Amino acid sequence: MGSPYARTRDNPFADSTLYDVNTTYVPPDLSETVDAVVPAVVPVAGAGAAAHTPAAVPFPAPAPQAAAATPAPPLQFTESNLNTSAVTGQIGRPGTAPAAGGSVPAAGSRPATAPPANTSLPGDPDDPNQYPFWNVRRYRPLFNVDTKDVVWRVGSSFLGPLKPDFMAVTLSSPDLYGPFWVATTLIFVTAVAGNYADFIAFRSQQKAAAAGGDAGSIGERQWYTDYAKMSFSALLFYGYVFGLGLALYFALRWFKSEIKLSNVWCIYGYSLTIFIPMAFVCIVPIGWVRWLVVGLATGMSGLFIVSNLKQTIYDAAPARAVMLLGIIAGLHAAVGLLLRLYFFHYRGAPEVTGSG
Amino acid sequence: MAWPERTETERLFGDSVPSVPLSSTGNVAPVQGSSLAPLAPPPLQGTSLGFGSADDENTLDEPVWATLKRDVLTIGRNLRSVLIPVNWDFQNHQAALHNWDLWGPLIFMLGLAITLSAGEKKPSDVFALVFTEVALGAVVLTINVILLGGSIVFFQSLCLIGYCLFPIVIAAIVCTLVKLSWVRTLVLVLCLGWASFATIPFIGKTVSSERRALAVYPVLLMYVSIGWLALVKS
């Protein structure tokens, strides 16, 4: 049985007798090694610089060669060939390798199935992690997208279930530009479209009252724009993307998924893009057209979310996956319903041809 | 505005030069009894960093009217150079952005909020909405540019976005006075075009060309939303 320290680093199990369960344990003979340990330490302190090997070896190996006066100890430390310059200590965070200055391909632990959109920071060589957390520049990697990337992502959310590769492409480079500005645009657009739809209904009501000879109870009311719609829609859309996204993130993390919060926000944010044209179409004051359009848009964006999150959820919680996906789809349908009933339903008058 | 060229000692001590001769050979340590010897390094002179770069020491004594007049003239000058980006004014254009001030944006924002909230069913709601939207919008737009990797000076950008509200203030005043929707629409489109024409070159140049649309779109969104508030005003 050789000394355990004689193993090379390549194969720690080269000395199979040490790990062979069928042999009886024989304690190592320390009478020889104990004396060798002490003199190995002394020459390091005494020999000083001579005992230190050149800087290429990170491990401070006590040099047995310097102990010429003492009997050569049986301890032989081999020089380490471990390369520490590639150790970053931060798995999966793009752009944090100390030597490579930001162009290291991201997702160290997660195999990207598609080439990431844009992993190097645009033209400035400084590492965003050098800034403290209150400095805006620290969050630049979350906005590291070009116009064509955003356009692609918006297009992908429109196509939705037909080509569910959104998650694969944005896994390593999610962006928060899309979610925030799509939600903001949607707030504005639903307020505008909702108010205009109400105005059309108000006008038709006025005309009907004037034509029917009503004394003036309705005809003289003045139109006031409802600005409360803007604050409510801000709460709704920001809450849906960021609040519900956060809740889903916590749920997924509880199931030990590795997804990042920005990925969840990215998907939820881009899923709202289809509601923007929907809001304009809903100005048409026909009841069933509105229901149809809202249903279509909600269905497509819901399918977008579900088909892109499906893989992640199945990986994390295979037993509960159907339930989780059902909850996600249900909440999305609730948002669609709320859109239809709050923004595009004028309480003062019934809509043309039926269901309001 | 040409800052008067004065030496540091004249700025600090008025027109009388200190009687203690300041040794420049460096062989004399600051004398204990001399209260004038150790001069702190004087602030940069002539480089305009916005407020405070004027000769503050001399403006304490001036009459109020002179102070107001100077600020009003600054606002007017900045307004002209921001909103009329003609090449012959190029020198002033750069100077205006260096001499950023927030008085103009504040006055325009308040004017806009008051105009838009007059005559509404709930004027306080509208006022709060406009005020919040403009203030937060300017800040968020600047942060957006920084996040996209652009280099921008925070207060210069606030100053510019604030000054570009001026055409929209005009549109709001017109919309208050006129009820015809086609007049409102026409005036609004013209004023929005003017405001965009002033802001877009500035914002567009701060980010790289692949992201220009990403930086410009939120600016347009903000102006269109404020314009819509003017359009639907009752």
Chai-1 contact restraints between the chains, C-beta under 6 A:
chainA,res_idxA,chainB,res_idxB,connection_type,confidence,min_distance_angstrom,max_distance_angstrom,comment,restraint_id
A,P122,B,G149,contact,1.0,0.0,6.0,A-B,restraint_1
A,P122,B,S208,contact,1.0,0.0,6.0,A-B,restraint_2
A,V136,B,I143,contact,1.0,0.0,6.0,A-B,restraint_3
A,V136,B,I146,contact,1.0,0.0,6.0,A-B,restraint_4
A,R140,B,L147,contact,1.0,0.0,6.0,A-B,restraint_5
A,F143,B,L147,contact,1.0,0.0,6.0,A-B,restraint_6
A,F143,B,L148,contact,1.0,0.0,6.0,A-B,restraint_7
A,D146,B,E210,contact,1.0,0.0,6.0,A-B,restraint_8
A,D146,B,R211,contact,1.0,0.0,6.0,A-B,restraint_9
A,T147,B,E210,contact,1.0,0.0,6.0,A-B,restraint_10
A,T147,B,A213,contact,1.0,0.0,6.0,A-B,restraint_11
A,T147,B,L214,contact,1.0,0.0,6.0,A-B,restraint_12
A,F188,B,S225,contact,1.0,0.0,6.0,A-B,restraint_13
A,V192,B,W228,contact,1.0,0.0,6.0,A-B,restraint_14
A,Y224,B,K121,contact,1.0,0.0,6.0,A-B,restraint_15
A,Y224,B,S234,contact,1.0,0.0,6.0,A-B,restraint_16
A,T225,B,V232,contact,1.0,0.0,6.0,A-B,restraint_17
A,Y227,B,D125,contact,1.0,0.0,6.0,A-B,restraint_18
A,Y227,B,V126,contact,1.0,0.0,6.0,A-B,restraint_19
A,Y227,B,L129,contact,1.0,0.0,6.0,A-B,restraint_20
